[in-house]
């Protein structure tokens, strides 16, 4: 939409176009298009809440030499950008006369899943809290080392019907709150966690569980609900005199309500 102003308006006018979209069903692209004087693109401002940086974006986008700001197809750039598995949402803004601004939100890796690739190879996939699997770009080895591994039945891996062939995992949205709570409120416990597995976390029967293998505790079994209470009991139990003196504990079962079972 072109907007014109009378000659009596004083001062410099700022013009911009914003595209915003989030990868959720039912959301549409928001447009505000005010066109004005345009120059060659001289500056690109890139902001992310994750590990992706301006260098990644410029390599992804390609050369902008000779491109005018108002000639950029932001809708196409935006569409391709949010198609990246690691990108959760994106916001693109023209700031006339010569600046392109990009702000993105990334999926944060919660777990690492190693999957076979060919006869002898493998690929490490990152698992986000919503169950998406993505290969991940920009993560250092040290960053990935502190993320627990996921051990799961391959039959639980699904192709997402909306974004095929993007892979997703059933059950992760019910497991994620345990990991997020432990990482935020019990960092000393969380740093010890190495492998996570789960069985029917959406169910309420006694067989439904989340199991964590830890450096200090061989196996910690959680019920897939009320994680806050279970983590409080776990912290208390590990501080109890008898267990506090043990360098290694075989198992702790927190999945039976107030009854906790520990084996040295």
C-alpha positions as CSV (number, residue, x, y, z in Angstrom):
1,X,0.0,0.0,0.0
2,X,1.5,3.4,-1.0
3,X,1.0,6.3,1.3
4,X,1.7,9.9,0.2
5,X,2.1,12.9,2.5
6,X,1.6,16.6,1.8
7,X,4.5,18.8,1.1
8,X,3.9,20.7,4.3
9,X,5.1,17.7,6.5
10,X,8.5,18.6,7.9
11,X,11.4,16.4,8.8
12,X,12.7,13.0,7.7
13,X,10.2,10.1,7.2
14,X,11.0,6.5,8.1
15,X,9.5,3.8,6.0
16,X,9.5,0.1,6.7
17,X,8.0,-3.2,5.8
18,X,7.6,-5.9,8.4
19,X,6.9,-9.6,7.8
20,X,6.1,-11.8,10.8
21,X,5.3,-15.4,10.8
22,X,5.4,-18.2,13.4
23,X,5.4,-21.9,12.6
24,X,2.0,-22.7,14.1
25,X,-1.2,-23.6,12.3
26,X,-3.7,-20.8,11.8
27,X,-1.2,-17.9,12.0
28,X,-0.8,-15.7,8.9
29,X,1.8,-13.3,7.7
30,X,1.4,-9.8,9.0
31,X,2.2,-7.1,6.5
32,X,2.7,-3.3,6.8
33,X,4.2,-2.0,3.6
34,X,5.2,1.7,3.4
35,X,7.4,2.3,0.4
36,X,9.8,5.2,0.2
37,X,13.2,6.2,-1.1
38,X,15.4,3.1,-1.5
39,X,19.1,2.7,-1.9
40,X,21.4,-0.2,-2.4
41,X,21.5,-2.5,0.7
42,X,24.4,-1.2,2.8
43,X,23.8,-2.8,6.1
44,X,22.3,-6.1,7.4
45,X,21.3,-6.3,11.0
46,X,20.9,-9.9,12.2
47,X,19.7,-10.9,15.7
48,X,18.9,-14.4,17.0
49,X,18.1,-15.8,20.5
50,X,20.2,-18.9,19.6
51,X,23.6,-19.8,18.0
52,X,23.0,-18.7,14.4
53,X,24.8,-15.5,13.5
54,X,25.1,-12.9,10.8
55,X,27.7,-14.9,8.9
56,X,25.4,-17.9,8.8
57,X,22.6,-15.7,7.4
58,X,24.7,-14.0,4.8
59,X,26.0,-17.4,3.6
60,X,22.4,-18.7,3.6
61,X,21.0,-15.7,1.7
62,X,23.8,-15.2,-0.8
63,X,25.3,-12.0,-2.2
64,X,23.4,-8.7,-1.9
65,X,25.7,-6.8,-4.2
66,X,23.8,-4.4,-6.4
67,X,20.4,-5.1,-4.7
68,X,18.1,-2.3,-3.8
69,X,16.3,-2.5,-0.5
70,X,12.8,-2.1,-2.0
71,X,13.6,-4.8,-4.7
72,X,14.2,-7.6,-2.1
73,X,11.4,-10.2,-2.1
74,X,11.0,-10.4,1.6
75,X,8.1,-12.7,1.5
76,X,10.2,-15.3,-0.4
77,X,13.2,-14.8,1.9
78,X,10.9,-15.2,4.9
79,X,9.2,-18.3,3.5
80,X,12.6,-20.0,2.9
81,X,14.0,-18.9,6.3
82,X,11.2,-20.4,8.4
83,X,11.5,-23.6,6.3
84,X,14.8,-24.1,8.1
85,X,14.2,-26.7,10.8
86,X,16.3,-24.8,13.4
87,X,14.3,-21.6,12.9
88,X,11.1,-21.4,14.9
89,X,10.0,-17.9,13.8
90,X,11.3,-14.9,11.9
91,X,10.8,-11.2,11.5
92,X,12.1,-9.2,8.6
93,X,12.1,-5.4,8.4
94,X,13.1,-2.9,5.8
95,X,14.6,0.2,7.3
96,X,14.9,2.8,4.6
97,X,17.0,3.9,2.9
98,X,19.5,1.0,3.1
99,X,19.1,-1.4,6.0
100,X,17.7,-4.9,6.2
101,X,16.9,-6.2,9.7
102,X,16.3,-9.9,10.5
103,X,15.2,-11.2,13.9
104,X,14.8,-14.9,14.5
105,X,13.9,-17.3,17.2
106,X,15.5,-20.7,17.2
107,X,14.5,-24.1,18.5
108,X,16.6,-24.9,21.5
109,X,18.1,-28.4,21.7
110,X,16.9,-30.4,24.7
111,X,18.3,-33.9,23.8
112,X,20.6,-35.5,21.3
113,X,19.4,-38.5,19.4
114,X,22.0,-40.6,17.5
115,X,20.5,-42.4,14.5
116,X,22.1,-44.8,12.0
117,X,23.1,-43.5,8.6
118,X,23.9,-46.1,6.1
119,X,25.7,-49.3,7.1
120,X,28.4,-47.9,9.3
121,X,27.7,-44.2,9.8
122,X,25.4,-42.2,12.1
123,X,23.9,-38.7,12.4
124,X,23.3,-36.8,15.6
125,X,19.9,-35.1,15.6
126,X,18.9,-32.4,18.1
127,X,15.5,-32.7,19.8
128,X,13.6,-29.6,20.7
129,X,10.9,-29.4,23.5
130,X,8.1,-29.7,20.9
131,X,9.6,-33.0,19.6
132,X,11.1,-31.7,16.4
133,X,14.3,-33.3,15.2
134,X,16.9,-31.0,13.5
135,X,20.5,-31.5,12.6
136,X,21.6,-28.2,14.1
137,X,24.1,-25.6,12.9
138,X,26.5,-23.5,14.9
139,X,26.7,-25.7,18.0
140,X,30.1,-26.3,19.5
141,X,31.2,-29.7,20.8
142,X,31.3,-28.4,24.3
143,X,27.8,-27.1,24.1
144,X,26.5,-30.5,22.8
145,X,28.4,-32.4,25.4
146,X,26.2,-31.1,28.3
147,X,23.0,-32.1,26.5
148,X,21.7,-35.5,27.6
149,X,21.3,-38.2,25.0
150,X,18.0,-39.8,24.1
151,X,17.5,-43.5,23.9
152,X,14.2,-44.3,22.3
153,X,12.4,-46.9,20.2
154,X,12.7,-45.9,16.5
155,X,9.0,-46.6,16.0
156,X,8.2,-43.4,17.9
157,X,9.8,-41.2,15.2
158,X,7.2,-39.7,12.9
159,X,7.2,-37.5,9.9
160,X,5.3,-34.3,10.7
161,X,2.3,-34.2,8.4
162,X,2.4,-30.4,8.1
163,X,6.1,-30.1,7.3
164,X,7.1,-33.4,5.9
165,X,9.9,-34.6,5.7
166,X,10.6,-33.0,9.1
167,X,10.9,-35.7,11.7
168,X,9.2,-35.4,15.1
169,X,9.0,-37.6,18.2
170,X,5.9,-38.6,20.1
171,X,6.1,-38.1,23.8
172,X,8.7,-35.4,24.0
173,X,6.2,-32.6,24.9
174,X,5.4,-34.6,28.1
175,X,9.1,-35.4,28.8
176,X,10.4,-31.9,28.1
177,X,9.0,-30.2,31.3
178,X,11.2,-32.6,33.5
179,X,14.4,-31.6,31.7
180,X,13.6,-27.9,31.5
181,X,12.7,-27.8,35.2
182,X,15.9,-29.8,36.2
183,X,18.1,-27.6,34.0
184,X,16.6,-24.4,35.5
185,X,16.1,-25.2,39.2
186,X,18.4,-28.2,39.9
187,X,21.5,-27.5,37.7
188,X,23.8,-29.6,39.9
189,X,21.5,-32.6,39.4
190,X,21.0,-31.9,35.7
191,X,24.7,-31.7,34.9
192,X,25.0,-35.4,36.0
193,X,22.3,-36.6,33.6
194,X,23.6,-38.5,30.6
195,X,20.8,-40.6,29.0
196,X,17.0,-40.2,28.9
197,X,14.4,-42.7,27.8
198,X,10.7,-42.9,28.2
199,X,7.7,-45.3,28.0
200,X,4.2,-44.0,27.1
201,X,4.6,-40.7,28.9
202,X,1.1,-39.6,27.8
203,X,-0.5,-42.5,29.7
204,X,-1.4,-42.6,33.4
205,X,-0.9,-46.3,34.2
206,X,2.0,-47.5,36.4
207,X,4.0,-48.6,33.4
208,X,4.3,-45.0,32.0
209,X,7.6,-43.5,33.0
210,X,10.6,-41.4,32.2
211,X,14.0,-42.9,33.0
212,X,17.2,-40.9,33.5
213,X,20.7,-42.4,33.7
214,X,23.1,-40.3,35.7
215,X,26.8,-40.3,36.5
216,X,26.0,-40.8,40.2
217,X,22.7,-42.7,40.0
218,X,22.6,-45.5,37.5
219,X,18.9,-45.2,36.9
220,X,16.3,-42.6,38.1
221,X,12.7,-43.4,37.3
222,X,10.1,-40.6,37.2
223,X,6.3,-40.7,36.7
224,X,5.4,-38.5,33.7
225,X,3.5,-36.0,35.8
226,X,4.1,-33.7,38.8
227,X,7.8,-33.5,38.1
228,X,8.3,-30.7,40.6
229,X,7.4,-32.8,43.6
230,X,9.6,-35.7,42.3
231,X,12.6,-33.5,41.8
232,X,12.2,-32.1,45.3
233,X,12.1,-35.6,46.7
234,X,15.2,-36.6,44.7
235,X,17.2,-33.7,45.9
236,X,16.2,-34.4,49.5
237,X,17.0,-38.1,49.1
238,X,20.5,-37.5,47.7
239,X,21.3,-35.3,50.6
240,X,20.1,-37.9,53.2
241,X,23.1,-39.1,55.3
242,X,23.2,-42.7,54.0
243,X,23.0,-41.9,50.3
244,X,25.1,-38.8,50.6
245,X,28.0,-41.0,51.7
246,X,27.6,-43.2,48.6
247,X,29.6,-42.3,45.5
248,X,27.3,-44.4,43.3
249,X,23.7,-45.4,43.7
250,X,22.3,-48.2,41.6
251,X,18.7,-46.9,41.2
252,X,16.1,-44.5,42.6
253,X,12.4,-45.0,41.8
254,X,10.2,-41.8,42.3
255,X,7.3,-43.0,40.2
256,X,5.1,-44.3,43.0
257,X,3.9,-41.1,44.6
258,X,5.3,-40.5,48.1
259,X,6.9,-43.9,48.2
260,X,10.5,-43.8,47.0
261,X,12.6,-46.8,46.4
262,X,16.4,-46.6,46.3
263,X,19.0,-49.4,45.7
264,X,22.7,-48.9,46.5
